[in-house]
C-alpha cells in the first residue's frame, strides 16, 4: 500500500480500486451520497437522527467507577477533528520526541590528511608497485564497459586487516567514487592434492549510478522520527517496507499510535540508508520523517517510557471554575487505569474478548465463526465478504474478494481454504501470533477492568492488607503488556508458529512474575510509605500472584462464569497460554497542564503540530471574546506505556467516552448552537460531523 501515491504522471497516479474499503475516503462518501440521491444529485429526505450502529460502551467492558464520583463532570467533545489529538512518544531516556530536523544525512568520505595517505602508500610499496598504481589510475579514467572485465587485483595475503583497510581507504580517498574495492578469497591450486586460499583486493569500475555500497554509517540500525497524520502506524510501516523491498516486520517501532490523530514516534530499519528511507516515505501523503540517527541495536515493542499528549476539548459550556475543580481533583487523585475501548474492538455484537474466550476454551470453530461473523458496523466491502462466507462457507471464494493480504479475515479464510473448511485450529495458525494473541489478551483486560471497578466500589481509595505492590527493586516498573492495538488492518507475512508446549521451558519460566510483587501488611499501610497508585492488580494467568485478600476470589469467580480457571489458562498450545501480568490500579498525572481558549468555527486549528512548528505554519489565531463563539479546553500531560488517555478524560467528563457517545454530543452541541442563531434549521442545513 502506498506504492501508487506518488505525485505526477501515470506512474504516481493513485489506484483507488486498491483501497475501496477506506470508509474515510471522501470519494467513497460521495458515491454513497449519490446512491441515496435520485441520480440528479438531489438527496432524498434524511432522518434527523443518524443511524446508530452497535458499538461498544464502557459499561460493557467493566468500566464503571471514578476516583472522585462526588464531583460532577462536564461536557466536551473529544476528537472533533483529528488535529485536536496530538501524541508524541517519550523514549527510554525520558525525552519527548519531536520532528524538528528533516535533513537527510548522506555518507560523506571523511578526508584523510595528504601526509597520512603518502605514509600509507610508502608502507604498501612492496604490495602495490608504481606500475599497479598506474593501472589503477588508468582504470579510474576509463569509461564503463559491461562487456569487459574492468578491474585490478592486488594480492594481499601477507597483509593484516588494518593494512587491507588502508588500501581501501587509499582507493576511496584518491578516486572519490570513481572506483570501488572489495576483499575476496581466491582458491589457488598448488598441486594435485592441495589448494591454497589467497586474499586479493579487487578494484573495480562501478556501474553507472553506483558507487561503494559498503555500509559505512556509524551504526547498523537507522533510527528516524515519523510524524503521521490520520494514519495507522502499521500502514506507515507496511508502505515504507514495501518501497524498500522489506517485510513489514523489518520496520521496527516501539508501539502503535492512534490513527485519528497527529502522532510522532520513532522507527528503526537495519542497513538501509537515510536517503533510501526518505525516498520510500516521500510518496506518502501526511507522513513526514526526519531526525535520523544511528545505533548498534534495533528498537523493540515497549522500548519507550510513555507518551506525551496535547488534546483540545471543544464545545466547553460549563463554568471554568467548575472545570478547574475537576482538573485539580484529577491531578491529586489520578484516574483508574482501565483498558480503554480500543482494546476490545469496535463491535458490541462481537467484542474481541469473546473470541479470546473461545480460543482459551479450545473451541476453535466458534473462534473462527466469531472472527468471520457479519456485524453491522463493517465497511461495505467487508460486510459483503462476511455475509458471503456465513451463508456459503466457501472460504476460497470469500478470500478471493480481498484486494490484499493484510486483514486477519483474509488470512483466516486462506487457512480454511488450504487446510479444509473444518480444520479450524490449523486455519488459525495462518494469523500471525502477535495478532492472534490480541484476542485472549482482550479477555484478560476485561477481567482486569471488572476487578478494578469492584475494588474501587467496595474499598474506595483506601489501601487494604493483601494489596500487591512491586518489590523494592522493581517498584514503578510494569510488566510489559501486549501491544496496545486491536485486531485490525496490518500487512504482515503469514507465519505458522509451533504451537506445541515445551514443558521444560515452561517450568523454567514459571514463577518469574510471582517474585515481582509482595502483599502489603497492616504495618506497611500504617507507615504511610505506600499509596493506592503503588498498588498493582494481576491480569489473570496460571503463573501469577493474586492479592492476599478477598480480591483473589473475585478472579476465580469471574473466570468460572465462562467455564475457565487460572489453571486452565495453562493452555496446551503455547500461543494461547496466559502466564499473567501486573498493571497499576491508578495512574497519577503530576505534569497535567491546562488552559482555555476561544475559537470561531469548528474548523479552527487549536494546536500546532510538529510539522506546523517546523515549517512555521501559523494555526488559527485566538479571536476576541466578542468574536469567539466557542470555548475549548487545552490539555497537556504524559502517561506511561499501556495507559489510555481516554480513561483520563473519562474521569473529567464523568460519562462514556465511546465514539458513539461523542458523536451524539457533538451533533447535539452544534445543533443547539445553530438553533440559537437560526431557529428554523432544516434537515439539509444540518452540519456534517468533522
N, C-alpha and C positions, 0 to 999 in steps of 0.2 A: 504494500500500500504506500501511496505517496510517490511512486515511481513516475506517474504521469502528471505530477503537479508543477512541472517546470513552466517557465514563462516564455511565451513567444513561439511561433512556428508549430507545425503539426506534431513535432516530437514532444513538445511540452504541453500539448493540449490535454486537459484532464478528461479521463474516461469516466463519465458519470455512471455508465452502466455497471462499473465495477463496485459502486457503492450505493445500491438502491435502497439499502436498509438504514441510511442515516436519517433518523427522524428529525434532526435539527437542520437538515438541508432545506434551504428556502425554496429550491426548485420543487422538492417533494411536497412542501406545503402548498405551493402554487397549484400543483397537479390535483392535490386533494380538494382545493378550493374549486377548481374547475369541474371536478366530478360532481360537486354539490350544486353547481350552477345549471342553468338551462341551456348552456352552450354559448350564450351571448355575453357571458361574464356577469350576469345578474344573479346574485346569490338568492337561494330560497330562504325564506324566513328561518331564523335560528332560534333555538330556545334561549331564554335569558341566562339560565344556568348551564355551564358546560357539563358534558357527561363526565361523571365521576368514575374513575377506574378503581379496581380493588387493590389499593396499595396498603402496605403495612403501616400500622400505627404503633406508637411507642408502647402502649399498654399490652400489645400482643406479644412483645418480646421482653416482658418483665421490667420495663422502665416505668416506675410509678411514683417514686419518692423524691423528696428535695431535702437539702441540708437546712433550709430555713422556710418551712411551709407556712409559717405565720405571716411572712411578709409577702404581700401580693406582688405579682409580676406586672409586666407592661406589654403592650402590643407593638411589634416591629416586624418589618419584612426582611427576611434573610435571603440573600442571593437574588434580589430583584433583577440584578444584572450580574453577569459573571465577573465584571470588573469591580464588583463590591467585595470580592473574596480573594485575598492575596495570601499565599503561603510561601515562606522561604525556609529552606532546610537549615538546621543547625548541625554542623559537622561534629565529629568526635572531640574536637578541640574546643568546642563551645562557640565557634564563630558562625554568625548568621550569613549564609551565602547570598551574594547579590551579583547579578550580571552587571559589571561595570568596566569590562575590558574586552573589546571584540577583536583585538589584534590577533592574528593567526601566526604563531611562531614558525619560522622556517629554519631548516637546518643550514647553518652558515659554517663554512670552513674556517675555523679559527686560525688566523695567520701564525706561522711559526717564524721566529727570527731567522733572517738570512744566514747569520753566522752559525746558528744551530743546524740549519739544513746542510751547510757546507761541511760541518763537522761529521754529520751522519754519512754524507757522501764519501768522505775520505775513509771512514771506518769500513765502508762496504766496497772499497775498491777491489778487494780480492774476489768479490762475488759479482759485482757489476762493473765490467771494464768500460773504457770510453766508447768502444765500438757498440756496446749494448745500449749505452745512453743515446748514441746517435740513432740506433734503430727505434728506440722509444720516442725520440723527438720526431723522427720522420712519421711514425705511426700517428702521433698527435695531430699532424697537419694533413694527413691523408683523408680523402673522402670515404665515407662509409660504403662498403661494398658487401652485400649479403652473400654474394657468390664465392667470395674468397675468405680464407682464414686470416683475419687481421689481428694478430696477437704476437707478443714477445714473451717467451718463457725464460725464467731465471731459476736455476737450481739453488734452493735454499735449505737443503737437507742439513747442512752444517751449522745453520743459524738457529738461535733460540727464538722464542716467541717475541721478545722485546725487539730484537733486530728485524724480524719479519714485519713487525708493526711499523718500524722506522721506514722500511721500503714502501709500505702502503701510504704512509704519511708523505713521503717524498713525491710519489706519483700524484697524490691528491693536491699537494701544495704547488707543485711546479706546473701542473697541467689543468687545474681548476675545472674538472668535469669533462674535459675532452677525452680522458682515459679513465677506465676503471680497472681495479686489480682484485684478484682473489687468490687464496692459497688452496692448492689441490694436492692430493696424494696420488702418485702415479706408480704403478707396478712396473718393475724393470727386471727382465729375465737375466739371470746370471749364467745358468747352465740348465741342463735338462731337469734337474731335481729342485733347484732353488730359484726363488724370485725375491727381489728386494724392492721395498717401497721407498720411494724418494719423494721429498716435498718440493713443489715448484710454485712460484708465484707467476700467474698468468696475467699479463697486462693486455687489455682488450680495447678495441674501439667500440664504444656503446652504440646501440641502435639509436636512430634519431629520436629525440624527445625523452631519452632515458639517460640516467647518469648513475652514479654509485648508489645502489639500492640497499646497501648495508644499513642496519639500524644504528644510528649514531646519536639518538636523543638521550638525555640523561637518565631515563628510566624506561623499563619495559612497558609500563602502562601509561596511557594518556588520559588524564582526568580533565573534564571540562564541565562548565556550568550550562545547564539548559533552562531557558525561560520559555515556558509554553503558555498559550492562551486557549482556553476552552478545548482541551485535547487530553486524551488519556496518556499516561506515562508509557504504557505498553505500546500504544500506537506510534509514539515518537521513537521508541527503541526499535520496533519492528521495521519502521521505514528507514532509519539510519542503517540498520543491519542489512536490509535488502540492497541499499545503494552500495554498501561496502562488500557485498557478497559474503556476508557472515550469517550465522544462525542468530536468531534473537537472543538466545541465551548467552551469546558472546558480547552483548552490550549490557553492561552491568550498572545497577543503580542501587541505592540504599533502601528505597521504599517507594510505593506508589503515592501519587498526589492526586488531589481532587481534579476531576475533569472540568467541571463548570466553575473555573476559577483562573486566576493568573498565578502560576506557581514557578518557583525556582528551585532547582535541585542539581546534584552532582551526578554525572555519568562517567563511565570508565570503559575504555576499549584497549585491548592489547595490540601493540605494534601496528597501529595504523596512524599515519602522520596527521598532525593537526590540519594540514591543508586538505587531505582527503576527507577527513571528518567534516570540515566546514563545507566542502563541496557537496557532501551527502545530505547535509541539512539545508542547503541553500534553496532547494526547490520546495521546501515545506512552508506553507503559509502559517503565520502566527507561532513560529518556533524560531528562537534566537539562541545562538550559542557563543561562548567565549570563555574568558578566564582559564585558559589552558595551563596545565601544569603536568609534571611527570612524577611517577612514583615506582617503587620496586614491587608493590603488591596491589592486587585488584580491590575494588570496592565489593562489599558483600551486603546482602539484605541485613538491615539492622545496624549498619555502621554509621550511626548518627545519634545525637543526643535528643533531638526532638525537632519541632517546627515552630517558626515564628509566624503568627497570624496578624493580619491587618484586615479588619472587617468593617464594612459600612452597613448599618441597620437603618432602613428607610421608613418613612411614614410614622415617625415618633409623634404620638399625640398626648401622652401623659406629661404632667409637670416634671421639669428637670429635677426638682428637689426629690421627688419620689424615685426617679431613676437613679439618682445619686445614692440613695439609701440602699437600693438593690445592688448596685455595683460595690458599695463598701461592704455589704454583707457577704457577697461573693468573694471578695478579696480576703476577708477574715476567716470565713468558714470553708471555702473551697466548694467543689461540686462532686457528686457521686460519679465515680469513674466507670460508668456504664459503657458497654459496647453499643455504638450507635446503629441506626437502622441500616447503614451501608453494609454492615456485617451480615445481614440476613436477606439480601436480595431486594428486589422491588415489587414482589408479588405476594399479596396476602393469601392467595389461593394455594401457592406452592412456595412457602418460605424455605430457604436453604437448609435450615436445621432439620426439616422433615426428611430431606434426602440423607442428611447425616445420620439420623436415627436408623433409617433403613440400612445404610451401609454398616453401622455398628452392630445391627442385629442380623447381618449377613443375608438380608432379603434383597439380593441384587436385582431381581426382576422389578420389585417395587421402586428401587432407586432409579433404575433406567426409565421406568414409566413416569416417575415424577419429574425427571430432568426433561423428558420429551413431551410432557403433558401440555396441551394448549392452555393458554392463560389470556385474560382479557387485556392485559397491558403490553402485549407483544407488539412490535412493529409489524407492519403488514406482511412483509416477506417471511418473517419468522412464524407468524401465526399460520400462514398457508402451509408451510413445511410441517409444523407440528400437527396440524389437523389432518394432513395427508397421511402422515405416519400413524397417527392414532386410529384412523379408520381402516387403513390398508395393511399396516405392518410390513411395508416393503421398504426396508432400510436403504437399500442401494438406490432406489428411485428417489427417496427423500434426500439422501446425501448429495445426489447429482444436482439438486436445485441450488446448492450453495455456490457462491462465486469464488470463495477461497476457503482456506483450511483453518481459519483462526478461531472458530467457535467450538465450545465444548460439545454442543449438539452435533456438529458435523463430525467431530472425532468419534463420538459415541455411535453415531449411525454407521460410520465406516467400520467400526469394530463389529457391530452386529452383522453388517453385510459380509465381513471377512470370516468371522468365526461361527456364524449361524444365528438365526433370529432368536434362539433360545439360550445361547451361551452368554448370559448377561455378565458374568464375572470376568470372562476374557475380554468382552467388549469394553468394560470399564477401564481396563488397563491401557486402552488407547488414549485415555485422558491423561495428560502429564500429572505426575504425582503431586506437584505443588498446587495444582488447580483442584485436583480431586480432594485433597485434604481440607479445602475450604469448607466442605460440607460437614464433616464431623467437628471441625473447629467451630462452626456456627452453632452446633448443638452445645458444645462446651460454653460458648458465650451466652447462650440463653440461660443455662443453669447459673452462671456467674451473676447475670443480671437479676434473676429471681432471688438468689441468695442475698445479694447486696440490698435489694429492696426490703426483704424480710428482716435483715439485720438492722437496717436503719429504722424500720417501722416499729420493731419491738424494743430496741435499746437506744434509739436516738443516736446522738453523737458521743455517748459515753463509752469508755473502754471497759471491757469485762474480762475477768480472768479466763485464760484459754485462747484469747485472740492471738493470732500469729503475727510475728514481726521477723524481718530478716535478722540472722545472726550478725554480730557486730561488724565483721569484716565485709559482709555483703549488704549492709544497710544502704538504703536508697538505690539498690540495684533491682532490676526487674528481669525475671526470666523471659527471654525473647518470646514474643507471640508469633503466630503465623502472620504472614504478610497481610496488612490491613486492606484487603480488597475483597470484592465479591466475584463469584464466577461470572466472567464477562468476556468480551472480545479480547483475545490475546493471541498473537501469532507465535506459536512455539512448535518445535519439532515434536512429532509424536514419539513417545517413549514407552517402552514396555518394561516396567520395573519388576525386579524379582520380589514377589510378594510373600515368599516363604520366610517364616520366622527363623532367625539364627538364635537358638536358645542360649548359647554361651555368651554371645554379645549382649543379649537382653539382661542376663544375670549380672554381667559386669557393669552395665549402665544403671541398673536399678539402684534406688536409694540416693542418687545424686541430689534430687530435688528435696528429698526428705531432710537432708542435712542442712539445707539452706535457711530453714526457719526454726523458730522455737516459740512455744506458747508464753504469753505474759503471765506473771504471777501477781497476786494481790500486792506484794511488796513492790514489784515493778510499777504498778499503777499508782501506788501511794507516793512513789519517788518523783512523780511528775516529769520523768525523763521522756516519756512517750506520749504521742498524740494520736488521734484517730487516723491522721494522714500517714502514720507509720505502719498501720495495720494492712496486712495483705489477706486476700481471700484466695483459696485454691480454685483453679479450673479443674473439674473432676478428672480423675485418672486412676490407674492401677498402682502408681508409684508416687504417691503424694502424701504429705502430712495434712490432715484435716484439723480444724480448730479443736482445742481440747475443752469444748463446751457444747452446749446443745445445738450449735450450728452444724456440727458434724452430722447429726442425724438427719438434718434437712436435705443434705446431699443424697443420701441413700433413698429417702422418701421420693425426691423428685426423679431420680433415675428409675426407681421402681414403677413410676407412672407409665413409662413406656416399655417396661419389661427389661430394664438394664440394671446393672450394679457396677460398682467400681471394679470388681474383679472381672466382669465381662468386658470391660474396656481393654483388657489384655487380649486383643484380637489375635487370632491365629495368622492373619495376614498382616504383616508389619506396617503396611501402608495405612491401615485403619486403626492400629493400636494407639491408644492415648495414654501416655505416661502421666500427664498432668503438668500444670504450671502454676505460677502465682501472679497476682495482679493487685495493685494498690486499690484499696476501697475508696479512698478520697484523693483528689488532686487539688493542691492549693496553688493559686496563681498570684505569687508575690509581686510579679512585674506587670500586673494589669494596669494599663493606662487608658484614659478615655477623654473624649472631647465631643462637643456638639457643633454642628454646622448646618446652615440653611442651604437650600437649593431650590431652583425654579421649576425644573422639569424632570420627569422620571429618567430622561436620557443623560442628565448631567453626570460627568465623571467626578467622583468624590475622592478617589485615592490614586496617587501616581504610582504606576508600576515601575519595575526595574528598567524596562525599555524606555518608558517615558522620561524617567530621570536621566538615563544615559544620553538620550537624544535631546534633552531639554525641551520636551513637548509639554506644553502647559495644560493642566487639567482645567475644568470649568471653575472660574473664579467664584468665590462665595458672594452671593448677592446681598444687597442691603436688607434690613429687616422688613421693609415695606414690599420689596420685590420677591423675597424668598417665600414661596408658597408652602414649602415642606421643611420638615426638620429631620436630620439624620444624626445618629449616634455613631461615632467612630471609635472602634476598639483596637487595642494593640496588646498582645500577650504571647507568651511562649508556653508550649505544652511538651511533655516528654513523649517519647515514641509510644504508639498504640493508644494514645488518649484522643478523644474526639472533641473537636471544637463545638460541634452541635450540642454536646451534652453540657458544656459550659454555658452556652446561650440558653439552653432549656432552663437552667437554674435561674436565669434572669427573667425569662418570659413567664415561667410557671405554666407552660402549656406545651402541647405537642409540636415538635419541630419537623414533622414529616413534610414531604413535598406537597402532598395534597392539602394539608392544613395551611401551609404558607401561600399556596396559590389562591385558596379561598380568601385568606386575609387580605392579600394584595388586591384581588378583584374588588372586595368589599370597600377597602380604603380608597381606591381610585374612583369607584362609582360614587362613594359618599362625597368625595371632593368635587366631582363633576356636577353632582346634583345640587350642591350649594351654589355653584356658579351658574348652572343652567338647569332649571327644574324639569325640563322636557327632554330627557335623553332617550333617543330611540335605540332600537336594537343595533342598527347599523353604526351608531355613534359610540358603541361600547369600545373601550380601549383594549388593545391586544396586549397580553402579558409579555413582558420582556424576558 
